[in-house]
Amino acid sequence: MSTGHELPASFTERDPSPFRDGATEDRAAWGKLCNLQRRILPRVAPSVPGYQQVLAYRPSFVVTGDYHDFFCRPDGRTALFVGDGSGHGPAASMLMAMMRTILHTHPDLHREPGETLTRAGRMFHQLVPSDLFMTGVYLLLGGDGRVSWSSAGHHPPLRVSRTGQLEPIDLTSVGHVLGFASEEEYATITWQCGPGERLLLFTDGLWEARSRSGEKFGRQCLFDYWAGAVKLPLDEAVGELVARVVAHLEGAEFEDDFTVVGVERQG
């Protein structure tokens, strides 16, 4: 079972919209780029036996540096990738396009999560200037609740039990960002998830969202909410999370893209 949606981008007076303020030719070009990116990014998560997935994402600019994708592998397992290109706007969107190309045109890369990021990271390092990078987490959904993941400079998945107990967060297994070093090797972490357990993958634009007074929504608010939302259906839990972040803004605009993927193990 899966669901997902894209939230519309909006722009502040400090950051004029190329759709609204640019010349006619510029608006047309931006529109084509925006439509292209929307077409290559999944709008919904695929159905995966034994799991429910819910996707929500929102660009802060016309195009996004956030990258989410799903890979149905020949062995029957499904993998998902959530990442964030450095910077904002067009430059960041180029990084996500590079990573998408790597993951889609080299099927032999899709192995265990750590090996996948190691191989993809070497290729990405060869393609980008040394001052650019991308974070990412690659998660593999296996049979009988076996879930494995690897992280390159990205927050690990939040894991919560069906009773609302949040798994302690261990950052020691998180490797450097993709593009940092060609010799970087990434570790694979394996969990055995029981029915009702949930995972949350997200980019930092969610918890870094600032109110008009400059206060961030914060990681702790995110952690507390995810642990307390276990009684809600997964799609409602993800939707309410986004709604709470929007309410925290107090009418301010998002300064960064955000992506959220909720996963629930079903019995």
Secondary structure, 3 states (H helix, E strand, C coil): CEEEEECCCCCCCCCCCHHHHCCHHHHHHHHHHHHHHHHHCCCCCCCECCEEEEEEEECCCCCCCEEEEEEECCCCCEEEEEEEECCCHHHHHHHHHHHHHHHHHCHHHCCCHHHHHHHHHHHHHHHCCCCCCEEEEEEEECHHHEEEEEEECCCCCEEECCCCCECCCCHHHCECCECCCCCCCCCCEEEECCCCCEEEEECHHHHCCECCCCCECCHHHHHHHHHHCCCCCHHHHHHHHHHHHHHHHCCCCCCCCEEEEEEEECC
